[in-house]
Amino acid sequence: MAVALAAGAWPAVAQVAASPDRPEASPEPRLSLVVSREEGVVISVRAVGPATDAQRSRADRGQDSSPPDPFAGRGEAGDGPGVPDRSLASGVIIDSEGYALTNAHAVVGAAQLRIRLASGREASARVLGYDLRTDIALLRLDVRGVPAARLGDPAELSVGDGVFAIGAPFGLERSVTAGIVSAKPRYLPGGGGLPMIQTDVAINPGSSGSPLFNLRGELVGINSMMMSSSGGYDGVSLALPIDVAMQVAGELRDHGYVRRSRLGAQVQEVTVELARSFGLAQEGGAVVLSVSRGGAADRAGLRTGDVILGLRGTGDRSYPALQQAVAAATHRETLALEVWRRGAILQVALQPETIEPERATEVSRPAARAPEPRLGLVVEDLLPAQRPALRLQGGGIAVRAARGAAREAGLQVGDVILAVNDVTIANVAAFDAALSAGVGGRPTALLVQRGGVLGYLVVQPD
């Protein structure tokens, strides 16, 4: 899938040369002023669709990320087994033409995306592509002329620098959390060599995909995960540097997927113990475990027991740096590898093989169908004997099932609907008449009584 960008290329992340003569930075502005300026680029992302295993897990632990509502904690959990059919995440606008980033895990498999801008305006969005390795998804909003984030340079960040995030933890939109950079780069086991930014900025369910800013208000990362033993924030958060995220976004924009390469061999990181056993002075690089017949490593002459020290001419011989260099190699690019074999260093030219990815598709869309005449509701008239217990003065109908748009709006089994917009209803016939009289395409406000609480719930059109 190829996606053309209407307004030209995105701005590149600033590259600032480190110099001992560089003047000291000016004092940082007040955080409140920076936050007020940058919160306009942050969005809330509501993914509507079949519940995932992760959502089921959160529901079982009582950690549904749906926002609080007037009826929270009252009545039944719905007409199903209590599993949420929606999730909430955060995101950031990177282009005024409506391009935004969020986490891939927050949108994969959703049937529909709904976006809330910082102004409170609602919008829809589609997924142009996603990359599970970096957990980045590129969205295209159906609005234009929106404020976009200013990109910073993650290379300028140092341990101890102040950073902050704006997101929607537990559905509490536009929440600001602040802290410092705890470590960078932080490479995680099995992380494919991604150089994460570790911070102590509080991240919780609903914060996925939220932007990480430096104290100048520049976007330096996309918050992706927290390390926790409790399911909640335990003091360690991880963000993908924005330069890596923007590279991924460019690939998703142009191709719909991220092009990567591989060695064609199974390798293992060289630890201190392995380095000693192979006669190396220090750890680093990768030892070849096996070579795929006919693959890139086989064609280059690599064999089991070789130690790939790194790329010739580079000072970084760490295992993550090698992983990144191989994955980022472009089509037909040749890598000059330094290889340790039985006490000698060899120069090996290797052309990595391109991985054919499973191309990410747009968010699945349900088949077109006629709108349900009752907004996904199954309703029935109330019996006279039911009214005293419900403390009803008159009118109202009972909800017996809620699905689709009605369930998404928050209606539940046992609710009593008293009015459609500003029209009170006495029975199901009056309810149907009020719905038929509504203006097509507009949301419908239902006045609902749940227990002793009254409130309007807004049902969006299909």
C-alpha positions in Angstrom: 0.0 0.0 0.0 1.5 3.3 -1.0 0.3 6.5 0.5 1.2 9.9 -0.9 1.7 12.9 1.3 -0.2 15.9 0.1 1.8 18.6 1.7 5.3 17.5 1.0 7.9 15.9 3.2 7.8 16.1 7.0 10.4 18.2 8.8 13.5 16.3 9.7 14.6 15.9 13.4 17.1 18.6 14.1 20.7 17.4 14.2 22.9 19.5 16.6 26.6 18.9 16.6 28.0 18.4 20.1 30.8 20.8 20.8 32.7 21.6 24.0 32.5 25.3 22.9 28.7 25.2 22.6 27.2 28.0 24.8 25.2 27.0 27.8 21.5 26.6 27.1 19.2 29.4 28.3 17.1 28.7 31.4 14.2 26.4 30.7 10.8 28.1 30.6 8.1 27.4 33.2 6.6 24.0 32.6 3.1 25.3 32.8 3.7 27.6 29.9 5.2 24.9 27.8 2.4 22.5 28.6 -0.3 25.0 27.6 1.4 25.5 24.3 1.9 21.8 23.4 -1.3 20.2 24.7 -3.1 21.2 21.5 -1.1 18.6 19.5 -2.2 15.7 21.7 -5.2 13.5 20.8 -7.2 10.7 22.4 -7.7 7.6 20.3 -10.7 5.4 20.9 -10.5 2.1 19.1 -13.9 0.5 18.8 -14.1 -3.2 17.9 -13.9 -6.8 19.1 -12.3 -7.0 22.6 -8.7 -8.2 22.6 -7.1 -10.6 25.0 -5.4 -7.7 26.6 -8.7 -5.9 27.0 -10.2 -9.0 28.6 -7.3 -9.1 31.0 -7.8 -5.5 32.0 -11.5 -6.0 32.4 -10.9 -9.0 34.7 -8.6 -6.8 36.8 -11.0 -3.9 36.8 -8.7 -1.8 34.6 -11.0 -0.9 31.7 -9.6 2.4 30.3 -13.0 3.8 29.4 -13.5 7.3 30.7 -15.6 7.9 33.8 -19.3 8.6 33.3 -22.2 9.8 35.4 -23.3 6.2 36.0 -19.9 4.7 36.9 -20.2 2.0 39.5 -24.0 1.7 39.2 -26.2 -0.9 37.5 -25.1 -3.9 35.5 -22.0 -4.2 33.4 -23.8 -4.5 30.1 -25.6 -7.1 28.1 -22.5 -9.2 27.6 -20.0 -10.9 29.9 -18.6 -7.6 31.1 -15.8 -7.5 28.4 -15.2 -4.0 27.0 -15.6 -3.5 23.3 -13.5 -0.4 23.1 -10.1 0.9 24.4 -8.6 4.3 24.9 -5.1 5.4 24.0 -3.3 8.6 23.2 -1.5 10.0 20.2 0.2 13.1 18.8 -0.3 15.1 15.6 2.9 15.3 13.5 1.6 17.1 10.5 -1.0 19.8 10.1 -2.6 17.8 7.3 -3.9 15.4 9.8 -1.2 12.8 10.2 -0.7 11.4 13.8 1.2 8.7 15.6 0.0 6.3 18.3 1.0 2.8 19.4 0.2 -0.1 17.1 -1.1 -2.3 19.9 -3.8 0.3 20.6 -5.4 0.2 17.1 -4.7 -3.2 15.5 -7.9 -5.1 14.9 -10.2 -2.2 15.7 -13.3 -1.9 13.6 -13.4 1.9 13.9 -11.3 4.8 15.3 -12.7 7.9 16.9 -10.4 10.8 17.8 -10.9 13.6 20.2 -8.8 16.7 19.7 -7.5 18.8 22.6 -10.2 21.3 21.7 -12.9 18.7 22.4 -13.7 18.3 18.7 -14.5 14.8 17.5 -13.0 13.3 14.4 -12.6 9.9 12.7 -9.3 8.4 11.5 -8.0 5.5 9.5 -4.7 3.5 9.9 -2.4 4.0 7.0 -0.1 1.3 8.4 1.5 0.0 11.6 4.7 -1.7 12.7 4.6 -4.1 15.5 8.4 -4.2 16.0 8.5 -0.5 17.0 4.8 -0.5 18.1 4.1 2.6 15.9 0.9 3.2 13.9 0.4 6.1 11.5 -3.1 7.6 11.4 -4.8 9.9 9.0 -7.4 12.1 10.6 -10.3 13.4 8.6 -9.5 17.0 9.7 -6.9 19.4 8.2 -5.2 22.6 9.4 -4.6 21.2 12.9 -1.7 22.1 15.1 1.3 19.8 14.8 4.1 19.0 17.3 7.6 20.5 17.0 10.2 17.8 16.6 13.2 17.7 18.9 16.4 15.8 18.8 16.6 12.8 21.1 20.4 12.8 20.8 20.4 16.0 22.8 18.8 14.3 25.8 21.0 13.4 28.7 20.3 11.3 31.8 18.7 13.6 34.3 17.1 16.0 31.8 13.5 16.9 32.5 10.7 15.5 30.3 7.0 15.4 30.4 4.1 13.5 28.8 0.5 14.4 28.0 -2.0 11.6 27.6 -5.2 10.0 28.9 -4.3 7.5 31.7 -7.4 5.6 32.7 -9.4 7.8 30.3 -8.5 11.0 32.1 -7.7 13.1 29.0 -5.0 15.9 28.9 -3.3 14.5 32.0 0.3 15.8 32.4 3.0 13.8 34.1 6.6 14.8 34.4 10.0 13.4 35.4 13.5 12.9 34.1 15.4 10.7 31.6 16.5 7.7 33.7 18.7 6.0 31.0 19.4 6.2 27.3 19.7 4.3 25.2 18.0 1.4 27.0 18.1 -1.8 25.0 15.6 -4.5 26.1 16.1 -8.2 25.8 14.4 -9.3 22.6 13.8 -5.7 21.6 15.6 -6.0 18.3 18.2 -3.4 19.2 15.7 -0.5 19.5 17.3 2.3 21.5 14.5 3.2 23.9 14.4 6.3 26.2 13.8 5.2 29.8 12.1 7.8 32.0 10.3 8.0 35.4 7.4 9.8 33.8 4.2 8.1 35.0 2.6 6.0 32.2 -0.6 4.0 32.8 -3.3 2.3 30.7 -4.6 4.9 28.3 -1.2 6.6 28.0 -0.1 4.3 25.2 1.0 6.4 22.3 1.3 9.6 24.2 4.0 12.1 23.3 7.1 12.6 25.4 8.4 16.2 25.3 11.5 17.9 26.5 11.3 21.0 28.6 11.3 23.2 25.5 8.1 21.6 24.4 9.7 19.6 21.5 8.5 16.1 20.8 11.3 13.7 21.6 9.6 10.3 21.9 6.4 8.2 21.8 5.6 6.5 25.0 5.2 2.8 24.4 5.4 0.7 27.5 5.9 0.6 31.2 7.7 -2.1 33.2 5.5 -3.2 36.0 5.0 -6.0 38.5 1.6 -4.7 39.5 -0.2 -3.8 36.2 0.2 -0.1 37.1 3.0 2.4 37.0 6.0 1.2 39.0 8.5 3.9 38.1 9.9 2.8 34.8 8.5 4.0 31.5 9.9 3.5 28.0 9.6 5.7 24.9 10.6 5.2 21.3 12.9 8.1 20.2 11.0 10.4 17.8 13.7 10.1 15.1 13.1 6.4 14.9 9.4 6.9 15.0 9.5 9.4 12.2 11.6 7.0 10.1 8.9 4.3 10.6 6.2 6.8 9.9 7.8 7.7 6.6 8.0 4.0 5.6 4.3 3.5 6.6 3.3 6.6 4.6 5.1 5.6 1.5 4.8 1.8 1.5 2.2 0.9 4.1 4.8 -1.2 5.9 8.5 -0.9 7.1 11.1 -2.5 4.9 13.8 -4.4 6.8 16.7 -6.7 6.1 18.3 -9.7 7.8 21.5 -11.6 7.9 20.2 -15.0 6.9 21.8 -16.5 10.0 20.9 -17.2 13.6 23.2 -15.3 16.0 23.7 -14.7 19.7 25.1 -11.8 21.6 28.7 -12.2 22.7 28.9 -11.9 26.5 32.0 -11.5 28.6 32.2 -15.3 29.1 31.8 -16.0 25.3 34.4 -13.4 24.5 36.9 -15.1 26.7 36.2 -18.5 25.2 36.7 -17.2 21.7 39.9 -15.3 22.7 38.4 -11.8 22.3 39.6 -8.9 24.4 36.0 -7.7 25.2 32.4 -8.6 24.8 30.2 -7.2 21.9 29.1 -8.3 18.5 27.3 -11.5 17.6 28.5 -15.1 17.3 27.0 -17.1 14.4 25.0 -20.1 15.5 23.8 -21.4 12.1 23.6 -20.2 8.5 20.6 -20.5 6.3 21.6 -22.3 3.1 21.6 -20.0 0.1 20.9 -16.9 2.3 22.9 -13.7 2.6 25.3 -15.0 5.3 25.9 -18.2 3.3 26.7 -16.2 0.1 29.1 -14.0 2.1 31.0 -17.0 3.4 30.0 -16.8 7.1 29.9 -20.0 9.1 29.1 -21.3 12.5 31.5 -20.0 15.2 32.3 -16.8 13.4 32.0 -13.7 15.5 30.7 -10.6 13.8 32.4 -7.8 15.6 30.5 -5.0 13.8 30.7 -2.7 10.8 34.1 -1.7 9.5 35.0 1.9 10.4 32.5 2.2 13.3 33.4 2.5 16.9 30.2 0.9 18.2 30.5 -2.9 18.3 27.6 -3.5 20.5 25.0 -6.2 19.6 22.1 -3.8 19.4 24.1 -1.5 17.0 24.7 -4.5 14.7 21.0 -5.4 14.9 20.0 -1.9 13.9 22.5 -1.7 11.1 21.4 -4.9 9.5 17.7 -4.2 9.9 18.1 -0.7 8.4 20.1 -1.8 5.4 18.4 -0.7 2.2 17.7 -2.9 -0.8 21.0 -4.0 -2.5 23.1 -2.2 0.1 26.4 -4.0 1.0 27.6 -4.0 4.6 31.3 -4.3 5.3 31.6 -6.6 8.3 34.6 -7.3 10.5 34.6 -11.0 11.5 36.7 -12.8 14.1 37.5 -16.3 13.0 40.0 -18.5 14.9 42.1 -15.6 16.1 42.1 -13.6 12.9 40.0 -10.6 11.8 38.4 -11.0 8.3 36.7 -8.4 6.1 33.4 -9.7 4.8 31.1 -8.0 2.4 27.5 -9.0 3.0 24.4 -7.9 1.2 21.5 -8.5 3.6 18.3 -10.1 2.3 15.1 -8.1 2.3 12.3 -9.4 4.6 9.0 -9.7 2.8 6.6 -8.4 5.5 3.0 -9.1 6.0 1.7 -5.8 4.7 -0.3 -4.0 7.3 -3.8 -3.2 6.1 -6.0 -0.4 7.1 -8.3 -0.8 10.1 -10.8 -3.5 9.2 -14.2 -2.0 8.3 -17.4 -3.8 8.9 -19.6 -4.6 5.9 -22.0 -1.8 5.0 -25.4 -2.3 6.5 -28.5 -0.3 7.1 -28.6 1.7 10.4 -30.4 -0.1 13.1 -33.7 1.7 13.7 -33.3 1.5 17.5 -29.6 2.4 17.6 -28.6 -1.2 18.6 -31.1 -1.2 21.5 -33.7 -3.9 22.5 -36.3 -2.1 24.5 -39.7 -2.9 26.0 -42.5 -1.1 27.8 -42.5 -1.0 31.6 -45.2 -2.7 33.5 -47.2 -0.6 36.0 -45.9 -2.7 38.8 -42.3 -1.8 37.9 -42.7 1.9 38.1 -42.9 2.4 41.9 -39.7 0.5 42.5 -38.0 2.6 39.8 -39.5 5.8 41.3 -40.8 6.9 38.0 -43.5 9.5 37.8 -44.6 8.4 34.3 -43.3 7.3 31.0 -40.0 5.6 30.2 -39.0 2.3 28.6 -36.6 -0.4 29.7 -33.4 -1.4 28.0 -33.2 -5.2 27.6 -30.1 -5.4 25.4 -27.5 -2.8 24.1 -25.0 -3.4 21.3 -23.2 -1.5 18.7 -23.5 2.3 18.9 -25.8 2.1 22.0 -23.4 0.0 23.9 -20.5 2.2 22.9 -22.4 5.2 24.2 -22.6 3.4 27.6 -26.2 2.1 27.7 -26.7 -1.0 29.7 -29.3 -3.6 30.5 -31.7 -2.3 33.1 -31.4 1.4 32.1 -34.6 3.3 31.7 -34.9 5.7 28.7 -37.0 8.7 29.5 -36.5 11.0 26.6 -35.0 11.2 23.1 -33.2 14.6 22.8 -35.8 16.9 24.3 -38.9 14.7 23.6 -40.1 12.7 26.6 -41.4 9.2 25.8 -44.1 7.1 27.4 -43.7 3.8 25.6 -41.8 2.0 22.8 -44.1 3.4 20.1 -43.3 7.0 21.2 -39.6 6.0 21.3 -39.7 4.8 17.7 -41.6 7.9 16.6 -39.0 10.2 18.3 -36.2 8.4 16.6 -37.9 8.6 13.2 -38.4 12.4 13.6 -34.7 12.9 14.3 -32.4 14.5 11.8 -30.4 11.9 9.9 -26.7 11.8 10.5 -26.9 13.6 13.9 -26.0 12.0 17.2 -29.0 11.1 19.4 -29.1 12.1 23.1 -31.0 9.7 25.3 -32.1 10.8 28.8 -31.3 7.7 30.9 -32.1 6.7 34.5 -29.9 4.2 36.1 -30.6 3.5 39.8 -31.3 6.9 41.2 -29.1 8.8 38.7 -30.2 10.7 35.7 -28.0 11.7 32.7 -27.9 12.0 29.0 -25.9 9.5 26.9 -25.1 10.4 23.3 -25.4 7.7 20.7 -23.4 8.4 17.6 -24.9 7.5 14.2 -23.6 4.3 12.5 
